[in-house]
């Protein structure tokens, strides 16, 4: 993404209040979705679990990859980096909510403790890396969309990411990648390579100035 595009006052909003406000807002939205997923997953089975929890997962992915780039109006590297900063602030916000509320009320099942060897702290670095990566890539794709069409398309961003995630997971299953399997966990993980691919594809045809 070139940093030499004409600047307008309405793009690349990276002032500190915007980043902090966006990070806290996104972190609280993510926290609410995590709580809903955790509460409903253990109470639903079969198709109901797949549909309801799948919708929550999609909503979480959508707000994470769309909102930061829209809040900063990412058009150049400035706005893209600002969106990644919002992702980092959101991860910190979730950490606070998790430590103050979710862990004390034992929101999660023992499975999370077992994965972490008896600790719930293991997923915070993972959350930080994934959230920052997703907000960064989402803003980058929106900047590419705007450079080619004049405006970013959140619908296209979410739909394209979902399709590419399904393709990535299908390839992983066919190639027998360790632990690759159809399910919400697999689809959630597949979002990461899907975003990387989408960013590369969306760069094609971007005018260089």
N, CA, C and O of each residue as an XYZ file, in Angstrom:
836
protein
N       0.848     -1.189      0.000
C       0.000      0.000      0.000
C       0.880      1.234      0.000
O       1.732      1.374      0.878
N       0.705      2.122     -0.945
C       1.552      3.301     -1.030
C       1.152      4.345     -0.003
O      -0.018      4.462      0.360
N       2.130      5.094      0.456
C       1.871      6.160      1.427
C       1.867      7.519      0.749
O       1.920      8.546      1.426
N       1.805      7.543     -0.586
C       1.886      8.802     -1.315
C       0.560      9.210     -1.936
O       0.512     10.110     -2.775
N      -0.542      8.533     -1.516
C      -1.858      8.907     -2.018
C      -2.236     10.287     -1.483
O      -1.797     10.659     -0.394
N      -3.039     11.052     -2.221
C      -3.464     12.363     -1.740
C      -4.178     12.249     -0.395
O      -5.044     11.392     -0.217
N      -3.815     13.105      0.536
C      -4.383     13.064      1.875
C      -5.624     13.951      1.952
O      -5.663     15.029      1.360
N      -6.620     13.496      2.675
C      -7.804     14.287      2.948
C      -8.036     14.272      4.446
O      -7.629     13.341      5.140
N      -8.691     15.306      4.937
C      -8.905     15.421      6.379
C      -9.780     14.300      6.905
O      -9.773     14.017      8.103
N     -10.536     13.656      6.022
C     -11.464     12.624      6.471
C     -10.840     11.229      6.477
O     -11.534     10.263      6.795
N      -9.565     11.090      6.138
C      -8.954      9.766      6.091
C      -7.795      9.669      7.076
O      -7.240     10.676      7.516
N      -7.447      8.429      7.409
C      -6.313      8.148      8.283
C      -6.397      8.903      9.604
O      -5.511      9.682      9.954
N      -7.481      8.652     10.322
C      -7.689      9.282     11.621
C      -6.964      8.460     12.691
O      -7.472      7.428     13.129
N      -5.792      8.910     13.108
C      -4.991      8.127     14.055
C      -4.618      8.919     15.304
O      -3.608      8.630     15.946
N      -5.422      9.909     15.649
C      -5.173     10.633     16.890
C      -5.419      9.703     18.070
O      -6.209      8.764     17.971
N      -4.752      9.958     19.170
C      -4.804      9.066     20.330
C      -6.216      8.826     20.845
O      -6.554      7.676     21.125
N      -7.071      9.858     20.990
C      -8.442      9.591     21.466
C      -9.203      8.605     20.578
O      -9.943      7.757     21.079
N      -9.021      8.716     19.262
C      -9.698      7.794     18.343
C      -9.222      6.368     18.561
O     -10.032      5.441     18.581
N      -7.919      6.182     18.724
C      -7.377      4.841     18.901
C      -7.792      4.237     20.238
O      -8.163      3.065     20.306
N      -7.730      5.037     21.301
C      -8.106      4.518     22.619
C      -9.592      4.209     22.677
O      -9.996      3.148     23.152
N     -10.402      5.141     22.191
C     -11.852      4.922     22.189
C     -12.215      3.706     21.344
O     -13.051      2.895     21.744
N     -11.595      3.580     20.189
C     -11.869      2.426     19.334
C     -11.429      1.130     19.970
O     -12.141      0.128     19.894
N     -10.247      1.132     20.608
C      -9.752     -0.087     21.243
C     -10.642     -0.549     22.379
O     -10.944     -1.737     22.491
N     -11.065      0.380     23.222
C     -11.933      0.020     24.351
C     -13.284     -0.470     23.834
O     -13.811     -1.469     24.322
N     -13.844      0.232     22.848
C     -15.140     -0.173     22.299
C     -15.072     -1.564     21.688
O     -15.922     -2.409     21.965
N     -14.055     -1.805     20.850
C     -13.918     -3.117     20.222
C     -13.680     -4.194     21.264
O     -14.242     -5.284     21.161
N     -12.860     -3.911     22.264
C     -12.600     -4.898     23.310
C     -13.845     -5.277     24.090
O     -14.021     -6.440     24.455
N     -14.706     -4.310     24.347
C     -15.946     -4.593     25.075
C     -16.922     -5.395     24.203
O     -17.614     -6.287     24.694
N     -16.969     -5.068     22.909
C     -17.823     -5.844     22.006
C     -17.337     -7.286     21.945
O     -18.134     -8.219     22.044
N     -16.038     -7.469     21.784
C     -15.468     -8.812     21.737
C     -15.745     -9.569     23.043
O     -16.072    -10.756     23.020
N     -15.613     -8.888     24.161
C     -15.862     -9.525     25.458
C     -17.304    -10.015     25.563
O     -17.560    -11.110     26.062
N     -18.240     -9.197     25.090
C     -19.648     -9.590     25.130
C     -19.890    -10.812     24.250
O     -20.639    -11.713     24.628
N     -19.261    -10.845     23.082
C     -19.429    -11.991     22.179
C     -18.779    -13.249     22.756
O     -19.333    -14.342     22.637
N     -17.618    -13.102     23.375
C     -16.972    -14.248     24.021
C     -17.856    -14.804     25.129
O     -17.999    -16.020     25.261
N     -18.450    -13.918     25.926
C     -19.320    -14.362     27.020
C     -20.540    -15.102     26.461
O     -20.925    -16.153     26.974
N     -21.138    -14.549     25.413
C     -22.305    -15.206     24.809
C     -21.935    -16.574     24.258
O     -22.672    -17.542     24.447
N     -20.798    -16.658     23.579
C     -20.350    -17.936     23.012
C     -20.116    -18.949     24.118
O     -20.561    -20.092     24.012
N     -19.424    -18.549     25.180
C     -19.092    -19.475     26.262
C     -20.344    -19.988     26.969
O     -20.425    -21.164     27.324
N     -21.318    -19.104     27.171
C     -22.548    -19.499     27.863
C     -23.389    -20.436     27.005
O     -23.944    -21.413     27.509
N     -23.486    -20.141     25.712
C     -24.369    -20.912     24.838
C     -23.750    -22.222     24.359
O     -24.467    -23.202     24.154
N     -22.445    -22.255     24.180
C     -21.808    -23.449     23.636
C     -22.051    -24.680     24.500
O     -22.267    -25.771     23.972
N     -22.019    -24.522     25.807
C     -22.190    -25.674     26.702
C     -23.658    -26.054     26.872
O     -23.965    -27.086     27.468
N     -24.557    -25.235     26.358
C     -25.995    -25.503     26.504
C     -26.649    -25.962     25.211
O     -27.811    -26.367     25.210
N     -25.910    -25.901     24.115
C     -26.461    -26.288     22.818
C     -25.709    -27.485     22.261
O     -24.560    -27.742     22.620
N     -26.370    -28.200     21.390
C     -25.745    -29.362     20.750
C     -26.132    -29.407     19.274
O     -27.118    -28.801     18.856
N     -25.341    -30.134     18.502
C     -25.670    -30.408     17.112
C     -25.822    -29.168     16.257
O     -25.013    -28.242     16.321
N     -26.875    -29.166     15.454
C     -27.100    -28.087     14.497
C     -27.324    -26.757     15.214
O     -26.858    -25.715     14.754
N     -28.033    -26.793     16.334
C     -28.299    -25.554     17.073
C     -27.000    -24.906     17.522
O     -26.838    -23.691     17.410
N     -26.081    -25.705     18.025
C     -24.784    -25.169     18.446
C     -24.027    -24.597     17.259
O     -23.446    -23.516     17.354
N     -24.030    -25.309     16.150
C     -23.300    -24.863     14.960
C     -23.854    -23.541     14.445
O     -23.090    -22.637     14.106
N     -25.186    -23.425     14.385
C     -25.807    -22.227     13.825
C     -25.625    -21.028     14.754
O     -25.174    -19.965     14.326
N     -25.975    -21.205     16.014
C     -25.933    -20.076     16.956
C     -24.503    -19.643     17.234
O     -24.175    -18.462     17.121
N     -23.653    -20.595     17.596
C     -22.266    -20.242     17.911
C     -21.511    -19.821     16.652
O     -20.602    -18.993     16.720
N     -21.886    -20.389     15.502
C     -21.276    -19.964     14.252
C     -21.594    -18.511     13.940
O     -20.740    -17.773     13.450
N     -22.827    -18.102     14.226
C     -23.222    -16.710     14.004
C     -22.439    -15.770     14.922
O     -22.035    -14.682     14.511
N     -22.231    -16.200     16.161
C     -21.445    -15.383     17.096
C     -20.002    -15.276     16.625
O     -19.398    -14.204     16.678
N     -19.454    -16.397     16.163
C     -18.086    -16.391     15.643
C     -17.956    -15.454     14.450
O     -17.004    -14.679     14.366
N     -18.912    -15.525     13.527
C     -18.888    -14.653     12.352
C     -18.994    -13.195     12.759
O     -18.307    -12.340     12.199
N     -19.852    -12.904     13.732
C     -19.994    -11.525     14.205
C     -18.686    -11.024     14.806
O     -18.291     -9.879     14.585
N     -18.018    -11.888     15.567
C     -16.745    -11.500     16.166
C     -15.681    -11.210     15.128
O     -14.949    -10.226     15.231
N     -15.601    -12.075     14.126
C     -14.645    -11.851     13.040
C     -14.982    -10.558     12.302
O     -14.093     -9.765     11.990
N     -16.265    -10.348     12.024
C     -16.698     -9.179     11.252
C     -16.338     -7.872     11.957
O     -15.748     -6.982     11.343
N     -16.684     -7.748     13.230
C     -16.405     -6.484     13.918
C     -14.906     -6.248     14.043
O     -14.451     -5.104     14.014
N     -14.132     -7.331     14.183
C     -12.689     -7.185     14.361
C     -11.994     -6.749     13.087
O     -11.071     -5.935     13.144
N     -12.408     -7.265     11.941
C     -11.722     -6.917     10.698
C     -12.294     -5.674     10.029
O     -11.638     -5.072      9.179
N     -13.509     -5.285     10.402
C     -14.151     -4.144      9.732
C     -14.026     -2.849     10.520
O     -13.592     -1.837      9.970
N     -14.399     -2.859     11.800
C     -14.557     -1.612     12.545
C     -13.281     -0.771     12.675
O     -13.337      0.434     12.429
N     -12.136     -1.351     13.051
C     -10.942     -0.497     13.203
C     -10.572      0.262     11.932
O     -10.250      1.449     11.991
N     -10.616     -0.410     10.787
C     -10.303      0.260      9.532
C     -11.291      1.353      9.178
O     -10.922      2.353      8.563
N     -12.549      1.168      9.565
C     -13.564      2.201      9.305
C     -13.398      3.363     10.278
O     -13.569      4.521      9.897
N     -13.066      3.061     11.527
C     -12.872      4.135     12.498
C     -11.691      5.021     12.140
O     -11.758      6.237     12.319
N     -10.618      4.440     11.641
C      -9.457      5.245     11.243
C      -9.569      5.731      9.799
O      -8.763      6.547      9.352
N     -10.560      5.232      9.075
C     -10.694      5.506      7.645
C      -9.357      5.253      6.956
O      -8.795      6.127      6.295
N      -8.876      4.042      7.130
C      -7.548      3.662      6.644
C      -7.463      3.766      5.125
O      -8.221      3.123      4.399
N      -6.530      4.584      4.665
C      -6.284      4.725      3.233
C      -4.801      4.571      2.912
O      -4.444      4.182      1.800
N      -3.946      4.870      3.868
C      -2.505      4.719      3.689
C      -1.957      3.945      4.894
O      -2.707      3.493      5.760
N      -0.637      3.807      4.923
C      -0.003      3.064      6.013
C      -0.322      3.664      7.371
O      -0.340      2.949      8.373
N      -0.576      4.977      7.421
C      -0.912      5.639      8.677
C      -2.198      5.078      9.277
O      -2.227      4.679     10.441
N      -3.248      5.050      8.483
C      -4.527      4.545      8.980
C      -4.508      3.052      9.228
O      -5.165      2.565     10.148
N      -3.752      2.315      8.408
C      -3.644      0.867      8.591
C      -2.959      0.556      9.917
O      -3.411     -0.308     10.668
N      -1.862      1.269     10.204
C      -1.162      1.073     11.472
C      -2.042      1.474     12.650
O      -2.014      0.833     13.700
N      -2.829      2.543     12.471
C      -3.738      2.959     13.537
C      -4.769      1.896     13.845
O      -5.112      1.678     15.008
N      -5.268      1.230     12.815
C      -6.239      0.150     13.019
C      -5.603     -1.001     13.796
O      -6.242     -1.597     14.664
N      -4.341     -1.315     13.483
C      -3.643     -2.351     14.241
C      -3.488     -1.939     15.697
O      -3.569     -2.774     16.598
N      -3.264     -0.642     15.925
C      -3.181     -0.144     17.298
C      -4.493     -0.306     18.040
O      -4.500     -0.604     19.235
N      -5.605     -0.112     17.342
C      -6.916     -0.344     17.956
C      -7.051     -1.807     18.341
O      -7.587     -2.125     19.403
N      -6.563     -2.709     17.476
C      -6.606     -4.130     17.802
C      -5.818     -4.452     19.053
O      -6.256     -5.256     19.876
N      -4.651     -3.828     19.203
C      -3.837     -4.052     20.392
C      -4.550     -3.540     21.643
O      -4.577     -4.220     22.669
N      -5.131     -2.332     21.558
C      -5.868     -1.774     22.691
C      -7.085     -2.633     23.035
O      -7.439     -2.774     24.206
N      -7.725     -3.208     22.012
C      -8.862     -4.095     22.257
C      -8.422     -5.342     23.008
O      -9.131     -5.817     23.895
N      -7.254     -5.875     22.658
C      -6.742     -7.051     23.357
C      -6.466     -6.730     24.824
O      -6.743     -7.551     25.698
N      -5.931     -5.558     25.099
C      -5.702     -5.149     26.486
C      -7.033     -5.005     27.232
O      -7.155     -5.399     28.391
N      -8.017     -4.440     26.550
C      -9.336     -4.286     27.176
C      -9.925     -5.645     27.525
O     -10.462     -5.831     28.617
N      -9.826     -6.597     26.595
C     -10.328     -7.939     26.878
C      -9.577     -8.572     28.037
O     -10.185     -9.255     28.861
N      -8.263     -8.360     28.118
C      -7.483     -8.920     29.221
C      -8.041     -8.444     30.562
O      -8.193     -9.230     31.497
N      -8.345     -7.140     30.644
C      -8.884     -6.596     31.895
C     -10.229     -7.223     32.221
O     -10.460     -7.644     33.355
N     -11.122     -7.287     31.235
C     -12.446     -7.881     31.458
C     -12.307     -9.345     31.861
O     -13.011     -9.818     32.753
N     -11.404    -10.055     31.206
C     -11.206    -11.475     31.494
C     -10.713    -11.691     32.917
O     -11.219    -12.556     33.632
N      -9.723    -10.902     33.326
C      -9.130    -11.071     34.651
C     -10.083    -10.624     35.756
O     -10.178    -11.267     36.802
N     -10.782     -9.528     35.521
C     -11.657     -8.965     36.555
C     -12.986     -9.710     36.653
O     -13.548     -9.833     37.741
N     -13.495    -10.210     35.513
C     -14.838    -10.785     35.519
C     -14.894    -12.248     35.092
O     -15.374    -13.090     35.850
N     -14.414    -12.560     33.903
C     -14.639    -13.889     33.333
C     -13.968    -15.001     34.135
O     -14.598    -16.015     34.437
N     -12.706    -14.820     34.478
C     -12.020    -15.875     35.218
C     -12.581    -16.053     36.636
O     -12.774    -17.192     37.064
N     -12.849    -14.968     37.381
C     -13.407    -15.153     38.724
C     -14.759    -15.871     38.748
O     -15.050    -16.590     39.704
N     -15.590    -15.691     37.713
C     -16.896    -16.359     37.705
C     -16.824    -17.718     37.003
O     -17.843    -18.380     36.810
N     -15.601    -18.128     36.622
C     -15.385    -19.440     35.987
C     -16.248    -19.590     34.735
O     -16.990    -20.559     34.576
N     -16.125    -18.598     33.852
C     -16.923    -18.603     32.623
C     -16.552    -19.762     31.707
O     -17.413    -20.313     31.020
N     -15.274    -20.134     31.694
C     -14.800    -21.133     30.741
C     -14.841    -22.541     31.317
O     -14.832    -22.732     32.533
N     -14.886    -23.503     30.439
C     -14.892    -24.909     30.850
C     -13.475    -25.348     31.215
O     -12.507    -24.630     30.962
N     -13.368    -26.531     31.809
C     -12.061    -27.054     32.192
C     -11.162    -27.313     30.991
O      -9.945    -27.431     31.133
N     -11.763    -27.401     29.813
C     -10.966    -27.658     28.617
C      -9.903    -26.591     28.415
O      -8.780    -26.891     28.007
N     -10.260    -25.343     28.702
C      -9.291    -24.257     28.542
C      -8.158    -24.387     29.545
O      -7.002    -24.113     29.222
N      -8.486    -24.801     30.753
C      -7.443    -25.018     31.763
C      -6.517    -26.154     31.345
O      -5.303    -26.075     31.532
N      -7.093    -27.202     30.782
C      -6.289    -28.349     30.376
C      -5.351    -27.984     29.223
O      -4.191    -28.397     29.204
N      -5.861    -27.208     28.263
C      -5.021    -26.779     27.144
C      -3.843    -25.955     27.651
O      -2.727    -26.073     27.146
N      -4.100    -25.132     28.640
C      -3.054    -24.264     29.179
C      -2.258    -24.876     30.306
O      -1.534    -24.166     31.004
N      -2.373    -26.174     30.499
C      -1.608    -26.821     31.559
C      -2.001    -26.366     32.949
O      -1.158    -26.272     33.841
N      -3.299    -26.081     33.134
C      -3.781    -25.663     34.439
C      -3.850    -24.156     34.611
O      -4.097    -23.672     35.715
N      -3.634    -23.406     33.534
C      -3.662    -21.946     33.605
C      -4.523    -21.383     32.475
O      -4.539    -21.924     31.370
N      -5.233    -20.301     32.760
C      -6.008    -19.614     31.733
C      -5.215    -18.496     31.059
O      -5.714    -17.871     30.123
N      -3.998    -18.234     31.512
C      -3.249    -17.095     30.993
C      -2.695    -17.328     29.594
O      -2.351    -16.373     28.898
N      -2.605    -18.584     29.177
C      -1.952    -18.884     27.901
C      -2.593    -18.210     26.700
O      -1.900    -17.902     25.730
N      -3.901    -17.973     26.740
C      -4.573    -17.470     25.543
C      -4.460    -15.955     25.374
O      -4.832    -15.441     24.319
N      -3.966    -15.228     26.362
C      -3.838    -13.782     26.205
C      -2.801    -13.387     25.150
O      -3.094    -12.517     24.330
N      -1.601    -13.985     25.131
C      -0.681    -13.674     24.024
C      -1.252    -14.067     22.671
O      -1.047    -13.364     21.682
N      -1.971    -15.192     22.619
C      -2.596    -15.611     21.368
C      -3.641    -14.581     20.932
O      -3.705    -14.211     19.759
N      -4.450    -14.126     21.875
C      -5.490    -13.141     21.582
C      -4.857    -11.848     21.081
O      -5.331    -11.251     20.115
N      -3.783    -11.419     21.743
C      -3.106    -10.182     21.340
C      -2.593    -10.285     19.904
O      -2.810     -9.377     19.101
N      -1.921    -11.376     19.582
C      -1.363    -11.535     18.238
C      -2.463    -11.639     17.182
O      -2.386    -11.000     16.133
N      -3.483    -12.445     17.463
C      -4.548    -12.655     16.484
C      -5.364    -11.386     16.265
O      -5.682    -11.040     15.127
N      -5.704    -10.692     17.346
C      -6.533     -9.491     17.229
C      -5.792     -8.395     16.470
O      -6.370     -7.737     15.605
N      -4.517     -8.198     16.791
C      -3.740     -7.175     16.099
C      -3.579     -7.517     14.626
O      -3.685     -6.641     13.768
N      -3.323     -8.790     14.330
C      -3.176     -9.221     12.946
C      -4.468     -9.020     12.168
O      -4.444     -8.527     11.040
N      -5.587     -9.395     12.757
C      -6.865     -9.292     12.054
C      -7.256     -7.844     11.786
O      -7.735     -7.528     10.697
N      -7.060     -6.965     12.759
C      -7.401     -5.556     12.534
C      -6.470     -4.930     11.506
O      -6.895     -4.105     10.696
N      -5.203     -5.320     11.538
C      -4.221     -4.817     10.567
C      -4.579     -5.236      9.148
O      -4.631     -4.405      8.241
N      -4.829     -6.544      8.957
C      -5.159     -7.040      7.626
C      -6.499     -6.499      7.139
O      -6.641     -6.155      5.965
N      -7.479     -6.421      8.034
C      -8.783     -5.891      7.651
C      -8.694     -4.459      7.152
O      -9.319     -4.102      6.153
N      -7.912     -3.636      7.853
C      -7.740     -2.241      7.424
C      -6.991     -2.160      6.105
O      -7.298     -1.314      5.265
N      -6.013     -3.034      5.919
C      -5.222     -3.040      4.683
C      -6.110     -3.373      3.479
O      -6.018     -2.744      2.425
N      -6.971     -4.378      3.663
C      -7.893     -4.748      2.583
C      -8.846     -3.598      2.270
O      -9.106     -3.303      1.103
N      -9.366     -2.949      3.311
C     -10.269     -1.821      3.081
C      -9.558     -0.671      2.367
O     -10.163      0.009      1.538
N      -8.283     -0.450      2.679
C      -7.521      0.582      1.986
C      -7.365      0.232      0.509
O      -7.462      1.102     -0.357
N      -7.124     -1.045      0.228
C      -7.039     -1.480     -1.170
C      -8.378     -1.286     -1.883
O      -8.420     -0.813     -3.018
N      -9.464     -1.652     -1.215
C     -10.785     -1.487     -1.816
C     -11.051     -0.020     -2.150
O     -11.537      0.302     -3.234
N     -10.728      0.858     -1.211
C     -10.980      2.285     -1.412
C     -10.108      2.853     -2.530
O     -10.545      3.722     -3.284
N      -8.872      2.356     -2.634
C      -7.972      2.846     -3.680
C      -8.488      2.471     -5.064
O      -8.270      3.201     -6.031
N      -9.177      1.328     -5.158
C      -9.664      0.866     -6.468
C     -11.073      1.346     -6.777
O     -11.403      1.592     -7.938
N     -11.919      1.484     -5.739
C     -13.330      1.783     -5.989
C     -13.796      3.108     -5.394
O     -14.931      3.528     -5.619
N     -12.928      3.759     -4.641
C     -13.309      5.021     -4.027
C     -13.876      4.878     -2.636
O     -13.946      5.857     -1.893
N     -14.285      3.671     -2.266
C     -14.854      3.434     -0.940
C     -14.660      1.968     -0.574
O     -14.679      1.093     -1.440
N     -14.474      1.709      0.722
C     -14.316      0.336      1.197
C     -15.677     -0.354      1.273
O     -16.709      0.299      1.430
N     -15.662     -1.685      1.161
C     -16.897     -2.468      1.220
C     -16.821     -3.470      2.361
O     -16.202     -4.522      2.201
N     -17.435     -3.180      3.516
C     -17.418     -4.122      4.635
C     -18.051     -5.464      4.295
O     -17.571     -6.510      4.732
N     -19.140     -5.436      3.506
C     -19.816     -6.685      3.138
C     -18.882     -7.576      2.333
O     -18.784     -8.776      2.591
N     -18.198     -6.989      1.362
C     -17.265     -7.755      0.545
C     -16.107     -8.280      1.388
O     -15.636     -9.398      1.177
N     -15.654     -7.481      2.333
C     -14.555     -7.894      3.207
C     -14.940     -9.116      4.030
O     -14.185    -10.085      4.095
N     -16.104     -9.073      4.654
C     -16.538    -10.191      5.503
C     -16.843    -11.425      4.660
O     -16.426    -12.530      5.008
N     -17.564    -11.248      3.559
C     -17.919    -12.386      2.720
C     -16.672    -13.032      2.114
O     -16.550    -14.257      2.095
N     -15.757    -12.213      1.625
C     -14.532    -12.752      1.039
C     -13.698    -13.499      2.051
O     -13.129    -14.547      1.744
N     -13.620    -12.968      3.257
C     -12.855    -13.637      4.316
C     -13.482    -14.980      4.669
O     -12.771    -15.968      4.852
N     -14.816    -15.021      4.766
C     -15.502    -16.267      5.105
C     -15.279    -17.329      4.032
O     -15.024    -18.490      4.351
N     -15.372    -16.940      2.776
C     -15.177    -17.893      1.676
C     -13.745    -18.418      1.669
O     -13.524    -19.622      1.545
N     -12.777    -17.521      1.800
C     -11.378    -17.943      1.787
C     -11.040    -18.805      3.008
O     -10.221    -19.720      2.918
N     -11.671    -18.509      4.148
C     -11.439    -19.331      5.340
C     -11.938    -20.750      5.114
O     -11.276    -21.712      5.503
N     -13.111    -20.886      4.483
C     -13.642    -22.220      4.191
C     -12.726    -22.960      3.220
O     -12.510    -24.164      3.363
N     -12.191    -22.249      2.240
C     -11.280    -22.870      1.281
C      -9.986    -23.306      1.966
O      -9.498    -24.413      1.739
N      -9.437    -22.434      2.801
C      -8.201    -22.768      3.521
C      -8.397    -23.989      4.408
O      -7.535    -24.866      4.462
N      -9.536    -24.049      5.106
C      -9.796    -25.196      5.966
C      -9.966    -26.455      5.146
O      -9.463    -27.510      5.532
N     -10.665    -26.373      4.016
C     -10.853    -27.541      3.154
C      -9.517    -28.081      2.659
O      -9.299    -29.293      2.648
N      -8.627    -27.186      2.252
C      -7.295    -27.607      1.794
C      -6.527    -28.271      2.926
O      -5.869    -29.290      2.716
N      -6.607    -27.699      4.133
C      -5.903    -28.268      5.278
C      -6.421    -29.659      5.617
O      -5.642    -30.549      5.958
N      -7.737    -29.848      5.523
C      -8.321    -31.159      5.809
C      -7.890    -32.177      4.760
O      -7.520    -33.301      5.099
N      -7.935    -31.789      3.491
C      -7.541    -32.696      2.405
C      -6.070    -33.083      2.521
O      -5.704    -34.235      2.289
N      -5.232    -32.115      2.881
C      -3.799    -32.386      3.011
C      -3.436    -33.030      4.343
O      -2.272    -33.331      4.608
N      -4.452    -33.236      5.176
C      -4.261    -33.866      6.486
C      -3.276    -33.102      7.365
O      -2.397    -33.689      7.997
N      -3.441    -31.792      7.391
C      -2.659    -30.961      8.304
C      -3.030    -31.354      9.734
O      -4.216    -31.491     10.035
N      -2.054    -31.538     10.622
C      -2.360    -31.961     11.993
C      -3.422    -31.087     12.666
O      -3.336    -29.859     12.651
N      -4.418    -31.742     13.252
C      -5.506    -31.100     13.996
C      -6.487    -30.316     13.122
O      -7.390    -29.662     13.644
N      -6.323    -30.373     11.812
C      -7.281    -29.691     10.931
C      -8.549    -30.521     10.828
O      -8.497    -31.694     10.460
N      -9.682    -29.922     11.149
C     -10.960    -30.633     11.101
C     -12.082    -29.621     10.933
O     -11.976    -28.473     11.363
N     -13.167    -30.074     10.293
C     -14.316    -29.202     10.115
C     -14.957    -28.901     11.466
O     -15.155    -29.799     12.284
N     -15.270    -27.662     11.684
C     -15.881    -27.243     12.934
C     -15.606    -25.766     13.165
O     -14.873    -25.137     12.402
N     -16.196    -25.219     14.216
C     -16.029    -23.799     14.491
C     -14.590    -23.451     14.819
O     -14.097    -22.396     14.421
N     -13.910    -24.336     15.547
C     -12.512    -24.084     15.863
C     -11.644    -24.010     14.623
O     -10.796    -23.127     14.492
N     -11.867    -24.957     13.705
C     -11.105    -24.965     12.466
C     -11.376    -23.743     11.615
O     -10.453    -23.164     11.042
N     -12.643    -23.345     11.527
C     -12.989    -22.179     10.726
C     -12.415    -20.905     11.333
O     -11.940    -20.026     10.614
N     -12.460    -20.811     12.655
C     -11.902    -19.634     13.313
C     -10.411    -19.503     13.055
O      -9.912    -18.409     12.789
N      -9.704    -20.620     13.134
C      -8.263    -20.606     12.877
C      -7.959    -20.280     11.423
O      -6.989    -19.583     11.125
N      -8.797    -20.789     10.513
C      -8.578    -20.582      9.080
C      -8.757    -19.129      8.664
O      -8.332    -18.745      7.574
N      -9.379    -18.312      9.514
C      -9.550    -16.897      9.188
C      -8.189    -16.207      9.036
O      -8.048    -15.285      8.234
N      -7.199    -16.647      9.795
C      -5.893    -15.978      9.769
C      -5.193    -16.116      8.417
O      -4.815    -15.101      7.832
N      -5.004    -17.347      7.892
C      -4.414    -17.433      6.553
C      -5.322    -16.850      5.477
O      -4.841    -16.351      4.461
N      -6.643    -16.913      5.699
C      -7.579    -16.345      4.723
C      -7.368    -14.846      4.583
O      -7.387    -14.321      3.470
N      -7.166    -14.153      5.693
C      -6.942    -12.710      5.641
C      -5.630    -12.372      4.943
O      -5.555    -11.406      4.184
N      -4.597    -13.174      5.202
C      -3.316    -12.939      4.527
C      -3.472    -13.090      3.018
O      -2.948    -12.284      2.249
N      -4.198    -14.131      2.599
C      -4.434    -14.332      1.166
C      -5.280    -13.200      0.585
O      -4.997    -12.701     -0.504
N      -6.309    -12.804      1.310
C      -7.208    -11.758      0.831
C      -6.447    -10.439      0.654
O      -6.669     -9.712     -0.314
N      -5.548    -10.141      1.599
C      -4.757     -8.914      1.500
C      -3.912     -8.913      0.237
O      -3.827     -7.904     -0.463
N      -3.282    -10.062     -0.054
C      -2.440    -10.163     -1.247
C      -3.281    -10.025     -2.519
O      -2.888     -9.330     -3.456
N      -4.434    -10.688     -2.546
C      -5.294    -10.631     -3.726
C      -5.872     -9.232     -3.915
O      -5.958     -8.741     -5.041
N      -6.263     -8.598     -2.830
C      -6.871     -7.264     -2.929
C      -5.873     -6.208     -3.410
O      -6.270     -5.155     -3.906
N      -4.586     -6.492     -3.261
C      -3.559     -5.541     -3.717
C      -3.444     -5.492     -5.222
O      -2.917     -4.525     -5.774
N      -3.933     -6.532     -5.903
C      -3.853     -6.577     -7.354
C      -4.720     -5.468     -7.959
O      -5.898     -5.336     -7.625
N      -4.146     -4.705     -8.820
C      -4.907     -3.642     -9.473
C      -4.969     -2.345     -8.729
O      -5.606     -1.401     -9.197
N      -4.315     -2.258     -7.558
C      -4.295     -0.995     -6.820
C      -3.415      0.003     -7.563
O      -2.259     -0.303     -7.854
N      -3.926      1.175     -7.874
C      -3.116      2.163     -8.605
C      -1.928      2.638     -7.772
O      -2.078      2.959     -6.593
N      -0.762      2.678     -8.383
C       0.450      3.153     -7.717
C       0.703      4.605     -8.127
O       0.742      4.951     -9.308
N       0.870      5.427     -7.108
C       1.039      6.853     -7.408
C       2.359      7.351     -6.823
O       2.692      8.527     -6.965
